[in-house]
C-alpha cells in the first residue's frame, strides 16, 4: 500500500525513452530522490552515454539500462522483467518513450503513421500490461505517462502525433479507474513546448528559445505526483510555458 507520505528511497522505477530529453531528466530526478532506475531506449550507444551521465552523480548500482523498442510487446515486457531481475520488483512506471513524424495525412507514409501509433500509444499499453501484475505484487505503485497538449490541441501536419496523444489521454483515464483500488495511481502529464529538440523542424535542445519548458520542469511535476498525499489523485496535469510568444 502507498503510504500517506511516500518516500522514493528503495523504490524501483522504469523510465522508457530515458536516454535523453524529458526521460533523462526524470531518471536523474528519481535517482536523486533515492530510487533505483532502469532506463530504456532503442539506441544502445545513446543509452550508454546516458548511463555514464547518470552514474556520475549516484551510485552505479542504482541505475541500469535495457535496450527496448516499447512498440514491440515482447521487448516492452522484457524491459519490465529487467527491473525485477535487477532490483527485485517494480514500483513506478514512467511511460515517456515517444516519437513524432509530422506530415499532412495525404503525404504521410503508412509506415510512419504505424510507428508513431505503435510507440506513443500501443507501447504504453504493452508496458502497462506487463507492469500491472508487478505493481500489484508490491501492493501498489505508480504509472505516469508523458502525453502532450497536442492531444487536446490538434495542428496541421500533426495528425498522427496528436491522435496518439489524444488516445494516450483517454487510455490513461480509463486505466486510472481500473486500478485505483489496487493502490496503483495513474496520472498523465501533458506538457506544452519543451526545449528538447523534439518536434516539427526543431533546432537542437541547446538552441531552443528560453521561453520553452525545460525537461527538468516536467521531471519536477513527475516527482510531485509521486510524493502527492495518497488521499487525493491528480490524474491529469497540464503544464505550459508561462510566457510563450504573443500571437498577432
Helices and strands as residue ranges (DSSP letters): E 12-15, H 21-32, E 36-41, H 44-55, G 60-62, E 63-67, H 73-87, E 92-95, G 105-107, H 110-117, I 118-122, H 123-137, E 141-146, G 149-151, H 159-179, G 180-182, E 184-191, G 205-207, H 215-227, E 236-239
